[in-house]
Amino acid sequence: MILHHVAIRTADIMRSIEFYQLLGFTVKERFTAGYTLACWLEGFGGRLELMQIPEPKPAPDAFYDEHYVGYYHLSFDITNEEISLPIWLQQLEDKFIQASEENPAVFSPLKILLPPQQQMIVDRIYEVAFVSDIDSIPIEIIRKINN
């Protein structure tokens, strides 16, 4: 068994597509899923499905609510990028600032939930940061810095 995809419900599929493309994903297919617009995106070795919700309601705050139970975040590993997480995140933040200046109707500056910091996970040290997508879904960016 292998993971096929992660599905994300979004209030505005076009803005969400633009966000994930700027993050590094590529649209592979656009389609309808029942009554709504949807698409497949590929990147970071995985696949996302975006689905637009016609009457969206705000999602619970998975990042800041310590009592929240359920899916928590997406996580992308940039270890193979051969660049530190702080530099990678600054470059991403710069791309979002430029995009928001050029097209403020679609983009806003990248929301950083947790700036880069080191974290010990089992016997390895990682650089870890969290950002938010346009629907406030937490996204973890992680980079292993030792074996």
C-alpha positions as CSV (number, residue, x, y, z in Angstrom):
1,M,0.0,0.0,0.0
2,I,1.3,3.5,-0.8
3,L,-0.1,7.0,-0.1
4,H,-2.0,8.2,-3.2
5,H,-2.7,11.8,-2.3
6,V,-3.7,14.3,0.4
7,A,-7.0,16.2,-0.2
8,I,-7.5,19.8,0.9
9,R,-10.8,21.6,0.9
10,T,-10.3,25.2,-0.1
11,A,-12.5,28.3,-0.1
12,D,-11.0,29.6,-3.4
13,I,-9.4,26.9,-5.6
14,M,-7.8,29.4,-8.0
15,R,-6.0,31.3,-5.1
16,S,-5.1,27.9,-3.5
17,I,-3.6,26.6,-6.9
18,E,-1.5,29.8,-7.1
19,F,-0.3,29.4,-3.5
20,Y,0.8,25.8,-4.0
21,Q,2.4,26.5,-7.4
22,L,4.5,29.2,-5.8
23,L,5.4,26.7,-3.1
24,G,6.7,24.4,-5.8
25,F,3.8,22.2,-7.0
26,T,2.6,21.7,-10.6
27,V,-1.0,21.3,-11.7
28,K,-1.4,17.9,-13.4
29,E,-5.2,17.8,-14.0
30,R,-8.3,20.0,-13.4
31,F,-11.7,18.3,-13.1
32,T,-15.0,18.5,-11.3
33,A,-15.7,16.3,-8.2
34,G,-19.5,16.1,-8.0
35,Y,-20.7,19.7,-7.6
36,T,-17.3,21.4,-7.2
37,L,-14.0,22.3,-8.9
38,A,-11.0,20.2,-8.2
39,C,-7.4,19.5,-9.3
40,W,-4.4,17.3,-8.9
41,L,-1.1,19.0,-8.0
42,E,2.3,17.2,-7.8
43,G,5.5,18.3,-6.0
44,F,7.9,17.4,-3.2
45,G,7.5,13.7,-4.2
46,G,3.7,13.7,-3.5
47,R,0.3,14.6,-4.8
48,L,-2.3,17.0,-3.5
49,E,-6.0,17.2,-4.5
50,L,-7.6,20.6,-4.1
51,M,-11.4,20.9,-3.9
52,Q,-13.3,24.1,-3.8
53,I,-16.1,24.3,-1.2
54,P,-19.1,26.4,-2.3
55,E,-20.1,27.7,1.2
56,P,-16.9,27.5,3.2
57,K,-16.7,27.8,7.0
58,P,-13.5,28.6,8.9
59,A,-11.6,25.5,9.9
60,P,-10.6,24.9,13.5
61,D,-7.2,26.4,14.4
62,A,-5.1,23.2,14.2
63,F,-1.8,25.1,14.9
64,Y,-2.7,27.2,17.9
65,D,-5.5,25.2,19.6
66,E,-3.7,22.7,21.9
67,H,-6.9,20.7,22.3
68,Y,-7.6,20.3,18.5
69,V,-7.9,16.6,17.5
70,G,-7.6,15.6,13.8
71,Y,-5.3,16.1,10.9
72,Y,-2.6,18.6,11.9
73,H,-0.4,19.6,9.1
74,L,1.4,18.8,5.8
75,S,5.1,18.3,6.1
76,F,7.7,18.8,3.3
77,D,11.4,17.8,3.6
78,I,13.9,20.0,2.0
79,T,17.0,18.1,3.1
80,N,18.1,17.5,-0.5
81,E,17.9,21.2,-1.4
82,E,21.4,21.7,0.0
83,I,20.4,25.1,1.6
84,S,19.6,25.9,5.2
85,L,16.0,26.1,6.1
86,P,16.2,29.8,7.2
87,I,17.7,30.7,3.7
88,W,15.1,28.5,1.9
89,L,12.3,30.1,3.9
90,Q,13.6,33.6,3.3
91,Q,13.7,32.9,-0.5
92,L,10.1,31.6,-0.4
93,E,9.0,34.6,1.7
94,D,10.6,36.9,-0.9
95,K,8.7,35.1,-3.7
96,F,5.4,35.6,-1.9
97,I,6.1,39.3,-1.2
98,Q,6.9,39.9,-4.9
99,A,3.8,38.0,-6.0
100,S,1.6,39.9,-3.5
101,E,3.0,43.2,-4.8
102,E,2.4,42.2,-8.5
103,N,-1.0,40.6,-7.9
104,P,-2.6,41.5,-4.5
105,A,-6.0,40.1,-5.5
106,V,-4.5,36.6,-5.6
107,F,-1.5,36.6,-3.3
108,S,-0.7,37.9,0.2
109,P,2.7,37.7,2.0
110,L,3.6,34.3,3.3
111,K,2.2,33.7,6.9
112,I,4.9,32.2,9.1
113,L,3.5,30.4,12.0
114,L,6.8,29.3,13.5
115,P,10.2,30.7,12.3
116,P,13.0,28.2,11.7
117,Q,14.4,26.5,14.8
118,Q,16.3,23.3,15.6
119,Q,14.5,20.4,17.0
120,M,15.8,17.0,18.2
121,I,13.6,14.1,16.8
122,V,14.8,10.7,18.1
123,D,18.6,10.9,17.6
124,R,18.6,13.5,14.7
125,I,18.6,17.3,14.7
126,Y,16.3,19.0,12.2
127,E,15.6,22.5,11.2
128,V,11.8,23.0,11.5
129,A,9.5,25.8,10.5
130,F,5.7,26.2,9.9
131,V,3.9,28.4,7.4
132,S,0.2,28.7,6.6
133,D,-1.6,28.2,3.3
134,I,-4.4,30.6,2.3
135,D,-7.0,28.6,4.2
136,S,-4.9,28.5,7.4
137,I,-3.7,24.9,6.9
138,P,-0.4,24.5,8.7
139,I,2.5,23.4,6.5
140,E,5.7,22.2,8.1
141,I,9.0,22.6,6.3
142,I,11.7,20.3,7.7
143,R,15.4,19.7,7.0
144,K,17.7,17.1,8.6
145,I,21.0,18.7,9.6
146,N,22.8,15.6,11.0
147,N,22.6,11.8,10.9
